[in-house]
Amino acid sequence: MAFVPLPLLAFAHTRSIKKAVVWALAIAILIEPLQLVIDLATGFPSFVVDVDDMMLQVLGSAAGIVLMALMVRVSSGSKGNGLAPDRG
């Protein structure tokens, strides 16, 4: 759940849905390989590198992407959402 806000923060910074998706997924995917590089460089296993963690990070980012897309759709569609009041 910690990665759900990541696309929202990236979108707030870039104001581009495509860039926010790329940044969120890149960060989620690159954390585990970065931990591996740190472990190999220091020779001290301070982090546990796990594929399951990477999958959960990507799923959390994907949930944030869906939430971001819904928020963008709602905010842009509030002016003309196609729901006209019944004027009977």
Backbone torsions as a table, in degrees:
resi	resn	phi	psi	omega
1	MET	NA	-15.1	-177.8
2	ALA	-70.3	-20.6	-177.2
3	PHE	-94.2	-3.1	179.0
4	VAL	-62.9	-42.6	-179.8
5	PRO	-72.4	-12.9	-175.3
6	LEU	-57.6	-49.0	177.4
7	PRO	-64.8	-32.7	178.6
8	LEU	-65.7	-41.9	177.4
9	LEU	-67.5	-39.6	178.4
10	ALA	-65.0	-38.7	178.5
11	PHE	-67.8	-39.3	178.4
12	ALA	-63.1	-31.6	-179.6
13	HIS	-81.6	-42.8	-173.1
14	THR	-95.6	-25.6	-175.2
15	ARG	59.4	27.9	177.5
16	SER	-135.7	125.6	-178.8
17	ILE	-65.2	-42.8	-179.2
18	LYS	-62.3	-45.3	179.3
19	LYS	-66.1	-37.1	179.2
20	ALA	-64.7	-40.7	178.6
21	VAL	-65.0	-45.2	-179.7
22	VAL	-62.4	-46.8	-179.8
23	TRP	-62.8	-44.8	-177.7
24	ALA	-63.8	-45.3	-179.5
25	LEU	-70.1	-37.3	179.1
26	ALA	-63.6	-43.2	179.5
27	ILE	-66.0	-43.4	-179.1
28	ALA	-63.7	-37.0	-177.4
29	ILE	-79.2	-35.3	-172.6
30	LEU	-84.3	-9.1	-178.6
31	ILE	-65.1	-46.5	-177.8
32	GLU	-66.3	-45.9	175.3
33	PRO	-61.7	-33.3	176.9
34	LEU	-65.2	-38.6	175.9
35	GLN	-63.4	-39.5	177.8
36	LEU	-63.4	-43.9	179.3
37	VAL	-62.5	-41.6	178.7
38	ILE	-63.5	-43.2	178.2
39	ASP	-60.8	-45.0	-178.7
40	LEU	-69.1	-36.7	-178.2
41	ALA	-71.6	-37.7	-177.0
42	THR	-88.4	-22.4	-177.2
43	GLY	74.2	6.9	179.8
44	PHE	-121.4	116.1	-176.5
45	PRO	-74.0	85.3	-179.1
46	SER	-91.2	-18.5	179.5
47	PHE	-122.9	149.9	174.9
48	VAL	-100.9	119.2	179.4
49	VAL	-90.6	122.9	-174.8
50	ASP	-141.2	133.9	179.1
51	VAL	-67.2	-34.6	178.6
52	ASP	-60.8	-38.8	177.1
53	ASP	-61.3	-42.4	180.0
54	MET	-63.2	-42.1	179.5
55	MET	-64.2	-41.6	179.2
56	LEU	-68.7	-34.7	176.5
57	GLN	-65.4	-41.7	178.4
58	VAL	-67.1	-40.2	177.3
59	LEU	-64.3	-39.6	176.2
60	GLY	-63.7	-41.9	176.7
61	SER	-65.4	-38.3	178.2
62	ALA	-63.9	-39.4	176.5
63	ALA	-63.4	-39.6	176.4
64	GLY	-66.2	-35.4	177.8
65	ILE	-65.2	-43.1	177.8
66	VAL	-62.7	-44.6	178.4
67	LEU	-61.8	-41.9	178.8
68	MET	-63.5	-44.0	-180.0
69	ALA	-63.0	-40.2	177.6
70	LEU	-65.0	-40.8	179.5
71	MET	-65.7	-40.0	178.7
72	VAL	-66.6	-41.5	179.9
73	ARG	-64.7	-42.9	-179.8
74	VAL	-66.7	-42.3	-178.1
75	SER	-70.3	-33.9	179.2
76	SER	-84.3	-23.9	-178.7
77	GLY	-92.9	2.6	-177.2
78	SER	-72.2	-20.9	-179.7
79	LYS	-78.3	-41.3	-179.0
80	GLY	-140.6	78.8	-175.3
81	ASN	-89.3	2.1	177.6
82	GLY	84.0	2.5	179.3
83	LEU	-104.2	91.1	-179.7
84	ALA	-83.6	141.8	178.1
85	PRO	-67.7	151.0	-179.8
86	ASP	-76.2	115.5	-176.2
87	ARG	-104.9	22.1	174.7
88	GLY	18.4	NA	NA
